[in-house]
Amino acid sequence: MTIPDMSVCQSCAMTLAKPEDHGTNADGSAHDEYCTYCYQQSAFVAPDQTMESMADFISNMIPADAIPTGSDAAATARQTLAGLKRWQ
């Protein structure tokens, strides 16, 4: 699955729809690739987090109708995350 680089967090795939959704740089300005939950003050909030632990966390947030038939939420999350910058 390909995710547009600037429309979602490149760590968790959260939509970056509003200015307050964006993480921050060291100077407090908005970061254009990561959300506020993943990135603050030019650093990842959980720098040791693995793609697998992120997939487990976000799999609980994926709406049931967004999961392809025959797949589970964790598999869908892993597939989505695999295309994001942080997990390359």
C-alpha positions in Angstrom: 0.0 0.0 0.0 1.4 3.4 -1.0 0.8 6.3 1.4 1.3 9.9 0.1 4.4 11.3 1.9 2.9 14.5 3.2 -0.7 13.6 4.0 -0.1 11.1 6.8 2.4 10.7 9.6 5.3 8.8 8.3 5.5 6.8 11.5 1.9 5.8 12.4 -0.2 6.8 9.3 -2.4 9.2 11.2 -3.9 11.8 8.8 -2.2 15.2 9.2 -5.3 17.2 8.5 -4.9 20.1 10.9 -1.8 22.1 12.0 -2.1 20.8 15.6 -1.8 17.2 14.2 1.8 17.8 13.2 4.8 17.0 15.4 7.3 19.8 16.2 10.8 20.7 15.3 13.3 21.9 17.9 12.2 25.5 17.4 8.6 24.6 17.9 7.6 24.9 14.2 5.4 22.2 12.7 7.2 19.1 11.2 5.6 18.1 7.9 6.2 14.4 8.0 5.3 13.2 11.6 2.4 13.7 13.9 2.4 15.2 17.4 2.0 11.7 19.0 5.1 10.3 17.3 7.4 13.3 17.1 8.1 16.3 19.4 11.0 18.7 19.6 12.8 17.1 16.7 12.8 13.6 18.2 10.6 10.5 18.2 8.5 10.2 21.3 9.3 6.5 21.5 12.7 6.2 19.7 13.0 2.5 20.5 9.6 1.6 19.2 9.5 -1.2 16.5 7.3 -1.4 13.5 5.7 -4.5 15.0 4.8 -2.7 18.3 3.5 0.3 16.3 1.4 -2.2 14.2 0.0 -3.8 17.4 -0.9 -0.3 18.8 -2.6 1.1 15.7 -4.4 -2.2 14.8 -6.9 -1.4 17.5 -7.7 1.9 15.8 -8.4 0.7 12.3 -12.1 0.8 11.5 -13.5 -2.7 10.7 -14.7 -1.6 7.3 -11.1 -0.6 6.3 -9.8 -4.1 6.8 -9.7 -6.2 3.6 -11.9 -9.3 3.7 -9.8 -12.2 5.0 -7.2 -10.0 6.7 -6.8 -9.0 10.3 -6.2 -5.5 11.7 -2.6 -6.2 12.7 -1.7 -7.5 9.2 -3.4 -4.5 7.6 -1.4 -2.2 10.0 1.9 -3.9 9.2 1.2 -3.6 5.5 0.4 0.1 5.8 3.4 0.9 8.1 5.9 -0.9 5.7 5.4 1.9 3.2 6.1 4.7 5.6 9.4 6.6 5.8 10.2 5.7 9.4 10.1 2.0 8.7 12.0 1.9 5.4 
